[in-house]
Amino acid sequence: MAVDLLLGLQWGDEGKGKIVDVLTSKYNIIARFQGGPNAGHTLVFNGKKHVLHTIPSGIFHDEATNLVGNGVVIDPVIFKKELDKLEEQDVDYRKSLLISRKAHIILPTHRLLDAASEASKGKAKIGSTLKGIGPTYMDKTGRNGLRVGDLELDTWKDKYRALADKHESMIDFYNVDIQYDLKELETEFFAAVKVLKSLKFIDSEEYIYQAQKSGQSILAEGAQGSLLDIDFGTYPFVTSSNTTAAGACTGLGVAPNQIGEVFGIFKAYTTRVGSGPFPTELFDEVGETMGRVGHEFGATTGRARRCGWLDLVALKYACQVNGVTQLMMMKADVLSGFKNLKVATAYKYKGETITHLPYNIEPENVEPIYTDFKGWKEDLTQMSDQSTLPKELNDYIAFLEKELEIPITIVSVGPDRKQTIFR
């Protein structure tokens, strides 16, 4: 069977965790294919909020197998904390959670390196989550990294020591004041590694191949968003992995011709955390209201998200590079009460009107051109059928479908898994 993909089409925080949770009953295996604990996938059901960082969002379904793929980077300390929370909720993760031997491990010194690098940049900082993601991927591409499979070798601590010592010399190079107690950090790290080693490690590419052959259904779960992709995002204000559909092939070992549906998740408006260009960002009361009503705070960082109108130029670009086959619109309920809505349908770029995403979208080069829409007043959160949605929202959806030439098959009208309208 083909592998279906689910990924974000904006700057992350689109609501991917909720949709994975909603769709999990249709799949045997949920597999994370990139990123690390810089992700924050929020799920709400039975009146409780659950936040996952590295563990796939299907973990709350007893029937699903959850796989952390080779493209993911794992911080054992954060991973253990996630496992502890699952235990508190009586989730039997040991029977359903698998870890790829080829996944790379985040060391305590990776986080210190991240902090030192960001501090050295001053005002030019990129808004890192300081989780050690970037330095870990740098070691991966530099062929220095420590992988999950190494933990099964008797010599893994020697490899750890050599890499940690190297990192400390690099921290000194940055010449910034980073206070830390590595011995204390290592005590916590080694304890967490012991827990990690109690889980089942697998050769994930072979596992997925055999699962496909036997007819099992697989959903690949992406983290962050397409506009944060290391190649196709708003570089350098991006993450360190490939967040687009291509990343699922390298992050799981799935051949390109084995990809089936590509589910693209987007908000009815746009948000961004941290630094970087954001053409439709709002600095007025409308933007403040979006953030307040939408509870726009990062699930991982706690930082307030910047808010703005839907950017159709950027959304088309993300659909194009991902080959999206179905769209899912999140947080439609947040726009209730706005008298008028805007959608950026083109850019004025260096004096020319364009409808594609250019190389540089810094504010000095780009000015969004908007199309206006009438808003709606109705509270959507109790609605459960497309026929009950206000005409203005259906008009908004119809316009987006026409422009993007992709069906919007799900509209989310609240954070709970029940607040989901299938179209």
C-alpha positions as CSV (number, residue, x, y, z in Angstrom):
1,M,0.0,0.0,0.0
2,A,1.1,3.6,-0.7
3,V,2.2,5.8,2.2
4,D,0.0,8.8,2.8
5,L,1.6,12.1,4.1
6,L,0.3,14.8,6.4
7,L,2.2,18.0,6.7
8,G,1.9,21.7,7.4
9,L,1.8,24.3,4.6
10,Q,2.7,27.4,6.6
11,W,5.3,28.3,9.2
12,G,4.2,25.4,11.5
13,D,1.6,25.4,14.3
14,E,-1.1,24.6,11.7
15,G,-2.9,21.9,13.8
16,K,-1.3,18.8,12.4
17,G,-1.5,16.9,15.7
18,K,-5.3,17.2,15.8
19,I,-5.7,15.9,12.3
20,V,-3.4,13.0,12.8
21,D,-5.4,12.1,15.8
22,V,-8.6,12.4,13.8
23,L,-7.3,10.2,11.0
24,T,-5.4,7.6,13.0
25,S,-8.3,5.2,13.1
26,K,-7.9,4.7,9.3
27,Y,-4.2,3.7,9.6
28,N,-2.2,0.9,11.1
29,I,1.0,2.9,11.4
30,I,1.7,6.5,12.2
31,A,5.4,7.5,11.4
32,R,7.2,10.8,12.2
33,F,9.7,11.5,9.5
34,Q,11.7,14.6,10.5
35,G,12.3,17.3,13.1
36,G,12.6,16.7,16.8
37,P,11.4,18.2,20.1
38,N,11.1,21.6,18.4
39,A,7.7,20.3,17.3
40,G,4.7,20.7,19.5
41,H,1.7,18.7,18.3
42,T,-1.4,19.6,20.4
43,L,-4.3,17.1,20.7
44,V,-7.5,17.8,22.6
45,F,-10.1,15.1,23.5
46,N,-12.2,14.2,26.5
47,G,-11.7,17.7,27.8
48,K,-8.0,17.4,28.1
49,K,-5.1,18.9,26.2
50,H,-2.1,16.7,25.3
51,V,1.2,18.1,23.8
52,L,3.6,15.8,22.0
53,H,7.1,16.8,20.8
54,T,8.7,13.7,19.3
55,I,6.3,10.9,19.8
56,P,3.8,10.4,16.8
57,S,0.3,11.8,17.3
58,G,-1.3,8.3,17.0
59,I,0.0,7.2,20.4
60,F,-3.4,7.6,22.1
61,H,-5.0,5.0,19.8
62,D,-4.5,1.5,21.1
63,E,-4.6,-0.1,17.7
64,A,-2.0,2.1,16.0
65,T,1.7,1.4,15.8
66,N,3.8,4.6,16.3
67,L,7.2,4.9,14.6
68,V,9.9,7.5,15.2
69,G,11.7,7.5,11.8
70,N,15.3,7.9,10.8
71,G,14.9,11.5,9.8
72,V,13.9,12.5,13.4
73,V,16.4,13.7,16.0
74,I,15.7,12.5,19.6
75,D,16.5,14.2,22.8
76,P,16.4,11.4,25.4
77,V,15.6,13.8,28.3
78,I,12.6,15.3,26.6
79,F,11.6,11.9,25.2
80,K,11.5,10.5,28.7
81,K,9.4,13.4,30.0
82,E,6.9,12.6,27.2
83,L,6.9,8.9,28.2
84,D,6.3,9.9,31.9
85,K,3.2,11.9,30.9
86,L,1.9,9.0,28.8
87,E,2.3,6.7,31.9
88,E,0.4,9.1,34.0
89,Q,-2.5,8.7,31.5
90,D,-2.2,4.9,31.5
91,V,-1.0,4.8,27.8
92,D,0.7,1.5,27.2
93,Y,3.4,2.9,24.8
94,R,5.8,0.0,25.1
95,K,3.7,-2.2,22.8
96,S,3.0,0.5,20.2
97,L,6.1,2.7,20.0
98,L,9.1,1.8,17.7
99,I,12.3,3.8,17.2
100,S,14.5,3.8,14.1
101,R,18.1,2.8,14.8
102,K,19.1,5.4,12.2
103,A,17.5,8.3,14.1
104,H,20.1,10.7,15.5
105,I,20.5,11.6,19.2
106,I,20.6,15.1,20.7
107,L,23.3,15.4,23.3
108,P,23.3,18.0,26.1
109,T,26.2,19.7,24.4
110,H,24.1,20.1,21.2
111,R,21.7,22.3,23.2
112,L,24.6,24.3,24.7
113,L,26.0,24.8,21.2
114,D,22.6,26.0,20.0
115,A,22.4,28.5,22.8
116,A,26.0,29.7,22.2
117,S,25.4,30.1,18.4
118,E,22.2,32.0,18.9
119,A,23.7,34.3,21.5
120,S,26.6,35.1,19.2
121,K,24.3,36.4,16.5
122,G,22.9,39.2,18.6
123,K,20.1,41.0,16.6
124,A,20.6,38.7,13.7
125,K,19.4,35.6,15.6
126,I,17.1,33.3,13.7
127,G,14.7,32.5,16.6
128,S,15.9,29.0,17.4
129,T,13.9,26.9,19.9
130,L,17.3,26.2,21.5
131,K,16.6,22.5,21.6
132,G,19.8,21.5,19.9
133,I,18.1,20.6,16.6
134,G,20.4,22.5,14.3
135,P,23.7,21.3,15.8
136,T,22.5,17.7,15.8
137,Y,21.6,17.9,12.1
138,M,25.0,19.5,11.5
139,D,26.7,16.6,13.1
140,K,24.5,14.3,11.0
141,T,25.6,15.9,7.7
142,G,29.2,16.2,9.1
143,R,29.2,12.4,9.7
144,N,29.9,12.8,13.4
145,G,26.5,12.1,14.9
146,L,25.5,9.6,17.5
147,R,22.6,7.4,16.4
148,V,20.0,5.3,18.3
149,G,21.6,2.1,17.0
150,D,24.9,3.1,18.5
151,L,23.3,2.7,21.9
152,E,23.3,-1.1,21.3
153,L,27.1,-1.1,21.0
154,D,29.5,-1.5,24.0
155,T,31.5,1.5,22.8
156,W,28.7,4.1,22.6
157,K,29.9,6.0,25.6
158,D,33.3,6.5,24.1
159,K,31.7,7.9,21.0
160,Y,29.6,10.1,23.1
161,R,32.6,11.4,25.1
162,A,34.6,12.2,21.9
163,L,31.7,14.2,20.5
164,A,30.8,16.0,23.7
165,D,34.5,17.1,24.1
166,K,34.5,18.4,20.6
167,H,31.3,20.4,21.3
168,E,32.9,22.0,24.4
169,S,35.8,23.3,22.4
170,M,33.3,24.7,19.9
171,I,31.3,26.4,22.6
172,D,34.5,28.1,23.7
173,F,35.1,29.3,20.2
174,Y,31.8,31.4,20.2
175,N,33.2,33.5,23.1
176,V,29.9,34.1,24.7
177,D,28.9,33.7,28.4
178,I,27.1,30.3,28.6
179,Q,26.9,29.0,32.1
180,Y,26.4,25.3,32.4
181,D,27.2,22.2,34.6
182,L,27.8,19.4,32.1
183,K,28.1,16.8,34.8
184,E,24.6,17.6,36.0
185,L,23.3,17.6,32.5
186,E,24.9,14.3,31.8
187,T,23.4,12.6,34.9
188,E,20.0,13.4,33.5
189,F,21.0,12.5,30.0
190,F,22.4,9.0,30.9
191,A,19.3,8.2,33.0
192,A,17.1,9.1,30.1
193,V,19.2,7.0,27.7
194,K,18.6,4.0,29.9
195,V,14.8,4.5,29.5
196,L,15.2,5.0,25.7
197,K,17.2,1.7,25.5
198,S,14.2,-0.1,27.1
199,L,12.1,0.6,24.0
200,K,12.1,-1.4,20.8
201,F,14.7,-0.3,18.2
202,I,14.1,-1.4,14.6
203,D,15.5,-1.1,11.1
204,S,12.7,1.2,10.1
205,E,13.0,1.2,6.3
206,E,12.8,-2.6,6.3
207,Y,9.9,-2.5,8.7
208,I,7.9,0.0,6.6
209,Y,8.7,-2.0,3.4
210,Q,7.4,-5.2,4.9
211,A,4.4,-3.4,6.3
212,Q,3.5,-2.0,2.8
213,K,3.9,-5.5,1.3
214,S,1.5,-7.0,3.8
215,G,-1.1,-4.3,3.1
216,Q,-0.8,-2.2,6.2
217,S,-1.8,1.4,5.9
218,I,0.8,4.1,6.9
219,L,0.5,7.8,7.6
220,A,3.7,9.8,7.6
221,E,3.4,12.7,10.1
222,G,5.5,15.9,9.4
223,A,6.5,18.5,11.9
224,Q,7.0,22.3,11.6
225,G,5.7,23.6,8.3
226,S,6.7,23.8,4.6
227,L,7.8,27.5,4.8
228,L,10.4,26.3,7.4
229,D,11.9,23.8,5.1
230,I,15.7,24.0,5.0
231,D,15.7,24.2,1.2
232,F,12.3,25.7,0.3
233,G,11.5,27.8,3.3
234,T,12.3,31.4,4.2
235,Y,16.0,30.8,4.6
236,P,17.9,31.4,7.0
237,F,14.8,31.6,9.2
238,V,14.0,28.0,8.9
239,T,14.4,24.6,10.6
240,S,17.3,22.2,9.9
241,S,15.3,19.4,8.2
242,N,13.2,18.9,5.1
243,T,9.6,19.6,6.2
244,T,8.1,19.0,2.7
245,A,6.8,15.8,1.2
246,A,10.3,14.9,-0.1
247,G,11.4,14.7,3.5
248,A,9.2,11.7,4.1
249,C,11.1,9.7,1.5
250,T,14.5,10.4,3.1
251,G,13.1,10.5,6.6
252,L,11.5,7.0,6.4
253,G,13.2,5.3,3.5
254,V,10.0,5.3,1.3
255,A,10.5,5.4,-2.5
256,P,8.9,8.5,-4.2
257,N,6.6,6.2,-6.3
258,Q,5.2,4.8,-3.0
259,I,3.6,8.1,-1.9
260,G,-0.2,8.2,-2.0
261,E,-2.3,11.0,-0.7
262,V,-0.6,14.2,0.5
263,F,-2.8,16.0,3.1
264,G,-1.9,19.7,3.5
265,I,-2.9,21.4,6.7
266,F,-3.3,25.2,6.9
267,K,-4.9,27.8,9.1
268,A,-7.7,30.0,7.9
269,Y,-5.2,32.8,8.6
270,T,-1.4,32.8,9.1
271,T,0.9,32.7,12.1
272,R,4.6,32.6,12.6
273,V,6.8,32.1,15.7
274,G,10.2,33.7,16.0
275,S,12.1,35.8,13.5
276,G,11.8,36.0,9.7
277,P,9.7,37.7,7.0
278,F,5.9,37.6,7.2
279,P,4.3,39.7,4.4
280,T,0.7,39.6,5.8
281,E,1.6,40.1,9.4
282,L,-0.8,42.4,11.3
283,F,0.3,44.9,14.0
284,D,-3.1,46.2,14.8
285,E,-6.1,45.3,16.9
286,V,-7.2,42.7,14.3
287,G,-3.9,40.8,14.7
288,E,-4.1,41.1,18.5
289,T,-7.6,39.6,18.4
290,M,-6.6,36.7,16.2
291,G,-3.8,35.9,18.6
292,R,-6.0,36.1,21.7
293,V,-9.0,34.2,20.3
294,G,-6.8,31.6,18.7
295,H,-4.6,31.1,21.8
296,E,-1.6,31.7,19.6
297,F,1.3,30.6,21.8
298,G,3.9,28.1,20.8
299,A,3.2,24.6,22.2
300,T,7.0,24.0,22.5
301,T,8.4,27.5,23.2
302,G,5.4,29.3,24.8
303,R,6.3,32.3,22.7
304,A,3.4,34.4,21.3
305,R,2.8,33.8,17.6
306,R,2.8,36.6,15.2
307,C,-0.6,36.7,13.3
308,G,-1.8,37.9,9.9
309,W,-4.2,37.3,7.0
310,L,-4.1,34.2,4.9
311,D,-1.2,34.4,2.4
312,L,-2.5,32.6,-0.8
313,V,0.8,33.2,-2.6
314,A,2.8,31.3,0.0
315,L,0.0,28.7,0.3
316,K,0.0,28.0,-3.5
317,Y,3.8,27.6,-3.3
318,A,3.6,25.1,-0.5
319,C,0.9,23.1,-2.3
320,Q,3.1,23.0,-5.4
321,V,6.3,21.8,-3.8
322,N,4.4,19.2,-1.8
323,G,2.1,17.9,-4.5
324,V,-0.9,18.3,-2.1
325,T,-4.0,16.2,-3.0
326,Q,-6.3,17.2,-0.1
327,L,-6.4,20.4,2.0
328,M,-7.6,20.7,5.6
329,M,-8.4,24.2,7.0
330,M,-7.9,24.7,10.7
331,K,-9.2,27.4,13.1
332,A,-12.0,28.6,11.0
333,D,-13.8,29.4,14.3
334,V,-11.1,32.0,15.2
335,L,-12.3,34.2,12.3
336,S,-15.9,34.4,13.6
337,G,-16.8,38.0,14.5
338,F,-14.5,39.8,12.0
339,K,-16.6,42.1,9.8
340,N,-14.2,41.9,6.9
341,L,-11.5,39.4,6.0
342,K,-8.6,39.7,3.6
343,V,-6.6,37.2,1.6
344,A,-3.3,38.1,0.0
345,T,-3.7,36.9,-3.7
346,A,-0.6,38.5,-5.2
347,Y,2.5,40.5,-4.2
348,K,3.9,43.8,-5.4
349,Y,7.5,42.8,-5.8
350,K,10.1,45.4,-6.8
351,G,7.4,47.4,-8.6
352,E,6.0,44.3,-10.4
353,T,2.8,42.4,-9.6
354,I,3.5,38.7,-9.2
355,T,1.6,35.6,-8.0
356,H,4.5,33.3,-7.1
357,L,6.7,33.2,-4.1
358,P,9.9,35.0,-4.9
359,Y,13.4,34.4,-3.6
360,N,13.2,37.2,-1.0
361,I,10.0,38.2,0.8
362,E,11.6,40.7,3.2
363,P,9.3,43.8,3.7
364,E,11.5,46.1,1.7
365,N,10.8,43.9,-1.4
366,V,7.3,42.6,-1.0
367,E,3.9,44.3,-0.4
368,P,0.8,42.0,-0.3
369,I,-2.1,42.7,-2.6
370,Y,-5.4,41.7,-0.9
371,T,-8.8,40.5,-2.0
372,D,-11.6,41.4,0.5
373,F,-14.3,39.0,1.9
374,K,-17.3,39.5,4.0
375,G,-16.9,37.9,7.5
376,W,-19.3,35.9,9.6
377,K,-20.6,36.3,13.1
378,E,-21.8,32.8,13.9
379,D,-20.1,30.7,16.6
380,L,-18.8,27.6,14.6
381,T,-17.6,25.6,17.6
382,Q,-20.9,23.7,18.0
383,M,-21.4,23.0,14.3
384,S,-21.0,19.5,13.0
385,D,-22.1,19.6,9.3
386,Q,-21.1,21.6,6.3
387,S,-24.7,22.6,5.7
388,T,-24.8,24.5,8.9
389,L,-21.8,26.7,8.1
390,P,-22.5,30.3,7.4
391,K,-22.7,31.3,3.7
392,E,-19.7,33.7,4.1
393,L,-17.5,30.9,5.3
394,N,-18.6,28.6,2.5
395,D,-17.8,31.4,0.0
396,Y,-14.4,31.8,1.6
397,I,-13.7,28.0,1.2
398,A,-15.0,28.0,-2.4
399,F,-12.7,30.8,-3.3
400,L,-9.7,29.0,-1.8
401,E,-10.6,25.8,-3.6
402,K,-10.9,27.5,-6.9
403,E,-7.6,29.4,-6.5
404,L,-5.6,26.4,-5.2
405,E,-7.4,23.8,-7.5
406,I,-7.4,21.3,-4.5
407,P,-10.4,20.2,-2.5
408,I,-10.7,21.3,1.1
409,T,-11.9,18.0,2.7
410,I,-11.8,19.0,6.4
411,V,-12.7,22.2,8.2
412,S,-11.8,22.4,11.9
413,V,-14.1,24.5,14.1
414,G,-12.4,24.0,17.4
415,P,-9.5,22.2,19.1
416,D,-11.3,19.0,20.1
417,R,-11.2,16.0,17.8
418,K,-15.1,16.2,17.7
419,Q,-15.0,19.7,16.4
420,T,-14.2,18.5,12.8
421,I,-16.3,18.9,9.8
422,F,-15.8,16.5,6.9
423,R,-16.7,17.9,3.4
